[in-house]
Amino acid sequence: MLEDDYVAVEIGKAKHIALVAHDGKKKEIVDWCDRNKDILKGHFLCGTGTTARLISERTGLPVKGYCSGPLGGDQQIGAKIVEGQVDFMIFLWDPLEAQPHDPDVKALLRIAVVYDIPIANNLATADFMLNSIYMNDTYSRQIENFNKTIHDRVEKMK
């Protein structure tokens, strides 16, 4: 396994979707989920605190709620990505509003990129992802083989 630069991870037909939205974008994500609930009901949904609750209340979709973003919810979702329990993320962040937990937001986006998780940061991208041919099929994503990377770095230090 140390010879492969990348490791293939298969995303199954039923996706694990993280739903996150800053306060100024919560209405947008709730409305989007309501419009797309027929598609979303076939997948496992999770989200940060208030966002998960609002989506569930409005749409009737089951959404596993974590803490509010500023209280660690972003980090909880990041941990689920690392554990392989999130396949893609809809994260509507507000580019016009400063966020007190901005380092957490950046960390979440960073870990999603590290683990090759598709991310939609606006509704247009979310629509494209939801209507992709991969929504109803499996998909093999490639993530860096971190064991090899660490091994190679240690070898260079010798």
C-alpha positions in Angstrom: 0.0 0.0 0.0 3.0 2.3 0.4 3.6 2.3 -3.3 0.3 3.9 -4.3 0.1 7.7 -4.3 -3.7 7.6 -4.0 -6.4 5.4 -2.4 -9.7 4.9 -4.1 -12.8 5.4 -1.8 -16.2 4.4 -3.2 -19.2 6.6 -2.7 -22.3 4.4 -2.7 -25.6 5.0 -4.4 -27.1 6.3 -1.1 -25.1 9.4 -0.3 -24.2 10.9 3.0 -24.8 14.6 2.6 -23.7 17.3 5.0 -25.8 20.5 5.0 -24.4 23.6 6.5 -25.4 27.3 6.1 -24.5 30.5 7.8 -27.4 32.6 9.2 -27.7 34.7 6.1 -28.1 31.6 4.0 -30.3 29.4 6.1 -33.5 30.3 4.2 -31.8 29.5 0.9 -30.7 26.0 2.0 -34.0 25.2 3.7 -35.9 26.3 0.5 -33.5 24.3 -1.7 -34.0 21.2 0.5 -37.7 21.6 0.3 -37.6 21.9 -3.5 -35.4 18.8 -3.7 -36.8 16.7 -0.9 -37.9 13.9 -3.3 -34.3 13.4 -4.3 -32.9 14.0 -0.8 -35.2 11.5 1.0 -33.2 8.7 -0.5 -30.0 9.8 1.2 -28.6 10.2 4.7 -28.6 13.9 5.7 -26.7 15.6 8.5 -26.0 19.2 9.3 -25.0 21.7 11.9 -27.5 22.6 14.7 -30.0 25.2 13.6 -29.6 24.4 9.9 -30.4 20.7 10.5 -33.4 21.6 12.7 -34.9 24.1 10.2 -34.5 21.7 7.3 -36.2 18.9 9.2 -39.0 21.1 10.5 -39.8 22.6 7.1 -39.3 19.5 4.8 -40.0 16.6 7.1 -36.7 15.1 6.0 -34.7 13.3 8.7 -31.5 15.3 9.3 -28.9 14.2 11.9 -28.1 17.4 13.8 -24.7 18.2 15.3 -23.8 21.3 17.3 -24.2 24.8 15.9 -21.2 25.8 13.8 -19.7 28.3 16.3 -20.1 25.7 19.0 -18.1 23.0 17.2 -20.6 21.7 14.6 -18.2 22.5 11.7 -15.5 20.5 13.4 -18.0 17.6 14.0 -18.8 17.5 10.3 -15.1 17.7 9.5 -14.5 14.7 11.8 -17.3 12.8 9.9 -15.5 13.5 6.6 -12.2 12.1 8.0 -14.1 9.0 9.3 -15.5 8.5 5.8 -19.1 9.3 6.8 -19.7 12.3 4.6 -19.7 11.9 0.8 -20.4 15.5 -0.2 -21.3 18.8 1.4 -23.6 21.7 0.6 -22.1 24.6 2.6 -23.8 27.9 1.8 -21.5 30.4 3.5 -22.2 34.1 3.5 -19.4 36.0 1.7 -20.8 39.4 2.9 -20.8 38.6 6.6 -17.8 38.2 8.9 -18.0 34.9 10.9 -16.6 34.7 14.4 -15.7 31.1 13.8 -14.0 31.7 10.5 -11.0 29.5 11.4 -13.4 26.6 11.9 -15.1 27.3 8.5 -11.7 27.3 6.8 -10.7 24.1 8.6 -13.9 22.4 7.4 -13.4 23.5 3.8 -9.7 22.4 4.0 -10.5 18.9 5.3 -13.2 18.5 2.6 -10.6 19.2 -0.1 -8.0 17.0 1.6 -10.5 14.1 1.5 -11.7 14.9 -2.1 -15.3 15.7 -0.9 -17.4 17.5 -3.5 -18.5 20.9 -2.0 -21.2 23.2 -3.2 -20.9 26.7 -1.9 -23.8 28.1 -3.8 -27.2 26.9 -5.0 -26.1 26.6 -8.7 -23.4 24.2 -7.7 -25.7 22.3 -5.4 -28.2 21.9 -8.3 -25.5 20.6 -10.6 -24.3 18.1 -7.9 -27.8 16.9 -7.1 -28.6 16.4 -10.8 -25.3 14.8 -11.6 -25.2 11.3 -13.1 -23.3 10.3 -10.0 -26.2 10.9 -7.7 -27.9 7.7 -8.7 -24.7 5.6 -9.1 -21.5 4.8 -7.3 -18.5 7.0 -7.6 -14.8 6.3 -6.9 -13.0 9.3 -5.5 -9.2 9.4 -5.1 -7.6 10.6 -1.9 -4.0 11.0 -1.2 -2.3 8.0 0.4 -1.3 9.8 3.6 0.6 6.7 4.9 2.8 6.9 1.9 3.2 10.7 2.1 4.3 10.5 5.7 6.6 7.6 5.0 8.2 9.4 2.1 8.7 12.6 4.3 10.3 10.5 7.1 12.6 8.9 4.6 13.7 12.3 3.2 14.6 13.4 6.7 17.0 10.5 7.3 
